Amino acid sequence: MIIREGLSQIFIPDDKILPGPGTKRVGFYNPDQVLNRDITVALVNALKPRNYLDGFGGTGIRGIRVSKETGTNSVIAEINRKSVEVIERNRKENEVDLEIRNEPFESVVSRLLFDFIDVDPYGSIVPYLDVALTHVKNGGYIGLTATDLSALTGSAPKKTARRYGAHVENDRLRHETGIRLLLSYIAKRAAAMDKHIVPLISFWRSHYYRTIIKVSHGAGRADEGLLNIRAISKSEVVGPLYPQSEEGPLWTGSLNSQDVVEKSCKQVMRGIEAKSLQFLGTLPHEDARMYFFETADYASYLGKSIPRLDALVELLRENLGAVAWRTHFSPTGLKVNVNHAEFLRIFEQIAVK
Ligand SMILES: C[S@@+](CC[C@H](N)C(=O)[O-])C[C@H]1O[C@@H](n2cnc3c(N)ncnc32)[C@H](O)[C@@H]1O
């Protein structure tokens, strides 16, 4: 079947496209990842790397879109011979001039120099992270898509401990925790190589987490970066409705760069869906504070129902002059620039038994 995405037409061997993490198959294509690819194209366009590696090609859609929509020199690596045939067909159909390598990511990335490396494997990024960090150019970028959410959110605690050396609670705040656990792991691996990371964007969508980081050399800066990593207790960070037990180690620094997001959103790009850019534009609000206020947790803490969120936002503004944003981490969560006691006081006024 042929699908259109961005400015490209892509041949997919399957007749059925299923959302979700999917099974391993030739010419793997996932419609849940359109947002991921739209945002990647917008950032590549804004950051202007000299070249781009789509390290895990599938149908080639990611590398083809980057090449066609941003004009960046691109290479696609794909280990599976049959998928490479699909990528070759798609390259031809879309008339893009890019290189396709039927080789493992690990060997392509270590022989050619890239300043944007995209890591989009099935499952965890852990087996590929070190090689990407080792070979990315100084001041370059790595995009990482992780689908091992059971490990990152603590729903498989043994895996969380084994893979990430961490403990996290699988509660309603789990997707912010998951992203922060992923970033703490990435920053620690980078620091071990005397490298420092800055997250440019970080988000959760259905079955995956996506982050794009900037990587720079320097032991001093790596040490500074490590100051962003620590074990936390939600009781301390959010409020006493949560247990005092320790979780992490987690990344406590910013998840997004406001400058990069603004620059990326300013570009008028025909291939990118308006709703993807709109979503990208909201990401800096996630840095208003570490963790959102989960109204479902406050409601059960007080034995009340969840109030209408727009009415709560209005009351927070009227009484405290507070600014509140919806968080993408939970449909019932708010990021607000107040503390727990202030939030609780306003919540109590509006929540009904
Ligand atoms: C999740 S899919 C990639 C999807 C694609 N990036 C997209 O946006 O649609 C993973 C792909 O990586 C390929 N792959 C797995 N291990 C690889 C490796 N070590 N090097 C290169 N390709 C690999 C698989 O054959 C599969 O096609």
The ligand as an SDF file (V2000), in Angstrom:
LIG
                    3D

 27 29  0  0  0  0  0  0  0  0999 V2000
   11.2890    0.7340   14.7060 C   0  0  0  0  0  0  0  0  0  0  0  0
   11.8330    0.3640   13.0910 S   0  0  0  0  0  0  0  0  0  0  0  0
   12.3020    1.9430   12.4320 C   0  0  0  0  0  0  0  0  0  0  0  0
   11.1740    2.7990   11.9700 C   0  0  0  0  0  0  0  0  0  0  0  0
   11.5690    4.0130   11.1800 C   0  0  0  0  0  0  0  0  0  0  0  0
   12.6900    4.7380   11.7550 N   0  0  0  0  0  0  0  0  0  0  0  0
   10.3520    4.9520   11.0480 C   0  0  0  0  0  0  0  0  0  0  0  0
   10.4050    6.1350   11.4760 O   0  0  0  0  0  0  0  0  0  0  0  0
    9.3440    4.4890   10.4930 O   0  0  0  0  0  0  0  0  0  0  0  0
   13.4020   -0.3670   13.3660 C   0  0  0  0  0  0  0  0  0  0  0  0
   14.1360   -0.7530   12.0880 C   0  0  0  0  0  0  0  0  0  0  0  0
   15.5170   -0.8880   12.3950 O   0  0  0  0  0  0  0  0  0  0  0  0
   16.0410   -2.0520   11.7520 C   0  0  0  0  0  0  0  0  0  0  0  0
   17.1990   -2.4640   12.5690 N   0  0  0  0  0  0  0  0  0  0  0  0
   17.2010   -3.2210   13.6980 C   0  0  0  0  0  0  0  0  0  0  0  0
   18.4470   -3.2850   14.2020 N   0  0  0  0  0  0  0  0  0  0  0  0
   19.2500   -2.5350   13.3880 C   0  0  0  0  0  0  0  0  0  0  0  0
   20.6240   -2.1730   13.4200 C   0  0  0  0  0  0  0  0  0  0  0  0
   21.4510   -2.6150   14.3750 N   0  0  0  0  0  0  0  0  0  0  0  0
   21.0950   -1.3820   12.4290 N   0  0  0  0  0  0  0  0  0  0  0  0
   20.2840   -0.9200   11.4530 C   0  0  0  0  0  0  0  0  0  0  0  0
   18.9590   -1.2490   11.3720 N   0  0  0  0  0  0  0  0  0  0  0  0
   18.4430   -2.0200   12.3510 C   0  0  0  0  0  0  0  0  0  0  0  0
   14.8860   -3.0130   11.6910 C   0  0  0  0  0  0  0  0  0  0  0  0
   15.0710   -3.9570   10.6250 O   0  0  0  0  0  0  0  0  0  0  0  0
   13.6970   -2.0640   11.4660 C   0  0  0  0  0  0  0  0  0  0  0  0
   13.4480   -1.8820   10.0890 O   0  0  0  0  0  0  0  0  0  0  0  0
  1  2  1  0
  2  3  1  0
  2 10  1  0
  3  4  1  0
  4  5  1  0
  5  6  1  0
  5  7  1  0
  7  8  2  0
  7  9  1  0
 10 11  1  0
 11 12  1  0
 11 26  1  0
 12 13  1  0
 13 14  1  0
 13 24  1  0
 14 15  1  0
 14 23  1  0
 15 16  2  0
 16 17  1  0
 17 18  1  0
 17 23  2  0
 18 19  1  0
 18 20  2  0
 20 21  1  0
 21 22  2  0
 22 23  1  0
 24 25  1  0
 24 26  1  0
 26 27  1  0
M  CHG  2   2   1   9  -1
M  END
$$$$
